[in-house]
C-alpha cells in the first residue's frame, strides 16, 4: 500500500468487522479517516479501538444511520464542510435481516442500507472526490460487495415487497446492485481522476452482520471465514496502491479481477437501476 499522509478517507459501517479493519489500515498508512457509525457512541468506540492499535491515527467519529437518506445527506454535508475534499470513499455498511423492515422514510431497510446508501454517499461526495483527484491525481471509491451468482434484479420488486421475505431473497440482489452501480459510476466518472471499483472480500468470521439471521450460514462463515484484517487486504489495495489508481469499473477478489456474469454485465440493467435510485432519491436521474 502507498503512504496516505495528508489524504482524507471515509469508511461507512466502520464500527466493526471488515470496515473497521479497513479504517484501521487507512489510518496506519497516514490517512485522516472519518469513521461512520450508526450513532456517535458506536463511532467513538470504534475510534478508540483503532487508536489502541494505531496510536498515531487521525480519526473522526461521525454518526449516520445509513438506512436514512436524510442522515446520509447530513453526514455528507458535514464531511464537505469539514474537509472540502475526499481522497477515498469506502462504502462497506450492510445488513442481513431475517424479517422485512421499512424505514421511517418508507424504504425497505435492506435495500435502503445496502444499495441506496452506496448510491447516495458516492453522489453526494463526488465534488469532494473530484477536488481531491484534481490535486492528488486520483481519488478512489471502493464498494464492498460479494459474488452474486445467478442473481437477477426484479425491477418490479426491488424492495422485496412481494411473496415471502427472507435474507436469501433480499440480500443477493443488493450485492448485484452494488456491482452495477460501481460500473455506472466508473463510466460517468471517466476523465475525472475518480475511479470506482467493487470488491468481494469473501466470508469474514465473527461479523456482526449475521447476528440477526443465525443458522448454517453464520456457522459456516465463522468456521471458514477470514479474519477481518485478512479480508481488508484487497479493499485497502484498491484504496491506496499506485497500480490501482487508474483501474475502474471492475469487481475484485484477492487482488484479482473477477468476471461479472449474467445481469452483472447488463448495461441496460445498470442504467435502469441508476434511474430508479435517482428517482427514490428525488433526483432527476442525471446526478453527478
PyMOL commands that set and color helices and strands:
alter all, ss='L'
color gray80, all
select helices_A, chain A and resi 17-28+40-53+69-83+109-124+126-136+167-188+208-210+215-224+228-240+242-244+262-265+267-281
alter helices_A, ss='H'
color red, helices_A
select strands_A, chain A and resi 8-11+32-37+58-63+88-91+139-145+194-200+251-253+256-258
alter strands_A, ss='S'
color yellow, strands_A
deselect
rebuild
show_as cartoon
